[in-house]
Amino acid sequence: MSKRVIMACLVLAGCSQQPQPQGQQDAATNNPLGLKMDERSAVGACMTPEEERTPIEQIAPERQRAMIGCIQNQAAAQIQPQLPQQVDPMTRLTDVTAEDTMLTYHQTVDVDAATVTPAMTSQLETRVRTAVCGQPQMRGTIDLGGGYGYRWSDKNGQPIHAVQIASCSGAGAAPAPGAVRP
């Protein structure tokens, strides 16, 4: 898989995990929600042609971080116009934002925040962490210094829970600053 596709795949869950022959990558990457991202545009905006040819290990960590942040911002900008999207019968993805190297998914759940227990948020956090860390492209982003955030609000806009995953080891998924635990 080319560096261009690898860097673009780092941004979105659901990117094809199968390498494609050089020159046969689609311009738009699809994920399970059907969201599209023009990976060539995102990577081209964030990496020089020389960087694209350079093994990632040879790029300074500060520059890697800048590239990841740039790609996360490109992803958010490309995904936002496609929202909202229904995730499941009770959950709607309403926004995607990027801050530094953290790409955050904002979701609305068709429940009342007062009915959500700490056990429920703990289970939700565990499932999301398992899914993110089990997805090779997302884990790759995390391994390079990126991260993924998830913020859930109830049907009335009240915060339910938030988590930031910046590590796939035990300590990396702490509640986001200002997260509400019912």
N, C-alpha and C positions, 0 to 999 in steps of 0.2 A: 504494500500500500504506500502511495507516495506521501511525502511529508505534508503536502497541501491537504490531502484527505485526512491524514491522521490529526493534524491540528484542527481542522474543521469538525471532525467527529468528536473531538474532545468536548465540544460545546454542547451537543445534544444527545440525550438518551435516545436509544432506538436507531442510531446510525447502523447501517449494515456492518456486521462484524466480519464479513467475508472480503478478503482482499480482491480488488478488481485489477485487471491488467492496466498498465500505465496507459493513460490517454482514454480510458473507457469509463471514467467516473462521471456520474451525472452531475450537472451543475447544481441541482437542487437536492438536498438531503431530506429524506422523509423520516419521520419517527412514528411511534404508535398512534399519536393523535392526528397524524396527517399534516403536521406543521412542516413548512418548508423553509430551508435556509440555503441560500446560494453560497456554498462553501468557497468557491473560487473568489467571489467578491470579498467575503469576510477575510480570508487568509491574505488575499492580495492587498487589502487595506492595512494589514497588520504586520506583514513580513516583507522584507526586501527579497528580490530574486536570489541574491546571494545567501540570505538566511534560509530560504527554501531548500537550497542545495547543501546546506551545512547540517551535519548530524546534530541533533538537539543537545547532546552531551557537550558539544563544543561551543555552544552559545552560553554566554555569561548568565548566571541565575537571575540577575536584575533584568536583563533583556528578555529572558524567558517569561518572567512575571509580567513585564509590559506587554508582550505578545499575547499572553493568555488574557490579560485584562482587556486588551483591544478586541480580541475575538469574542469574549463574553459580551462586550458592549455591542459589537456587530450583530451577534445572535439576538440579543434583546431587541435591537432596533428592527431586525427582520421579522421576528416572531410577533411583536406587539400588534401590527396591523391585522394579524390573523386571529386575534382574540376577540371575544371569549370563545373557548372551546369546552365542550362537555367531556370530562375525564371519565366519569362513571355516572350512574343514575343520580347520585347525591352530590357530586363534586364538579365544579366548573373552574377551569383555569381562566383567570380574569386579567392577569398581567404578568409580565416577565420584566425584571429590572436587573441592571448590572451595576455593581459598585466595586471598583478595583478589580479583583479577580473572582468575585463572588457573583454568580448568576442566581437570582432568586425567583422562584415560582410562587405567585400569589394565587391562592385558591379560595373559593367560597364553597362552603358545605351547607347543605340544606338541613341544618339542625339549629337548635338554640344553644348558644355557648353555655348556658347555665346547666344544661343536661350532660355536658361532657365531663367525665371524671378524669382524675390524674392517671388512673390505670389505662383509660382509653388513649390519652395523649402519649403515654409511654409506649403503648403498643403501636401507635401510629408512627412514632419516631423510630422505633426498632424496624418496622417494615420499610420505611423510607430509606433508612441507613443501609439496610440489607440490599435493597434494590439498587441504590446508587453505587455502593461499593462492589456490588456484583456485576455491574455493567462496565466492561473493559474501557470504553472511551471515557466515561465519567471518572472512573478510578484513575485513568491516565492523567486527566486534568488535575485531579487532586494531588497525584504524585508529583506533578510539575509545579504545584503551588496554587492551583485554582481551588474553587469550592462551589458548593451548591447550597442555596437556602430555600426553605419552604415556609410559607406563612399561610395559615388557615384562618379564615374568618367565618362567622356564622351567617345565616341568611339575613340578619339585620346589620351586618358589618362589624359586629363585635369580635375582637380577637379571640381565637380559640387556642392557638399554639404556634410557635415558630421554632425552627431549628436551622442551624448552619452546619454543614458537613464540610470540614476542611482537612479531614484526616480519616483514613479507614481503619485506624487503630482505635482502641476503646475510648480515648479522651477527645477525639476530634469532633464529635457531634454534640456540642453544648447548645442549650437553648439560646436562641438569638437574644441580643441585648433588648430588654424591654418585653421579652416574651411573657405572655400571661399563662399561668398554670391555674386552671380552675380548681 
